[in-house]
Amino acid sequence: MTAKLRVALAAFGISLPLDQLTKYLVNEHMSYSDRIEVIEGFFYLTHVRNPGAAFGLFADAEPTLRIGFFLVVSVIAIGIILSFLRQLAPGDRLSAMALGLILGGAVGNLVDRIRFQEVVDFLHFRLWGGYTWPDFNLADTFIVIGVGILVLELIAAEGEDRAEADPRET
């Protein structure tokens, strides 16, 4: 087994169970729409459900179409992630970890859609000026962290390519 595969499987093997465990705990120990203040005026644990996508997009769509759409999109996304993973260099551990986190998040939310026809969200932040960030879960967090790592890697690689191509250095 290559280093990239070990790292991707480890990231997936940590992110998916952690996501599902936290959602299980929320379902078992909080009533729907409960809110527990963790950091006064800033961070709360909640129990909400999102039948839509990010920020509630498509939440009002006809349920059968919505669920079918999200299942198809999730399966396609998982296929693309696995394809990207296969194309990584054998020692590219950082990208492999990022893809493993994204895969864990994607599968975590897919499991919710299959089980509940919606996603369990429980992290809630109030920001400056009374602005409230939409509730989210650990699967969403893992996806954002994974994408962030990939973006930073792309920026770093672009900087390296520019430095190598700089004619002033020859």
Secondary structure, DSSP 8 states (H G I E B T S, - for coil): --HHHHHHHHHHHHHHHHHHHHHHHHHHHS-TT-EEEEETTTEEEEEEEESSSGGGTTTTS-HHHHHHHHHHHHHHHHHHHHHHHHHS-TT-HHHHHHHHHHHHHHHHHHHHHHHHSSEEEEEEEE-GGG-EEEEE-HHHHHHHHHHHHHHHHHHHHHHHHHHHH-GGG-
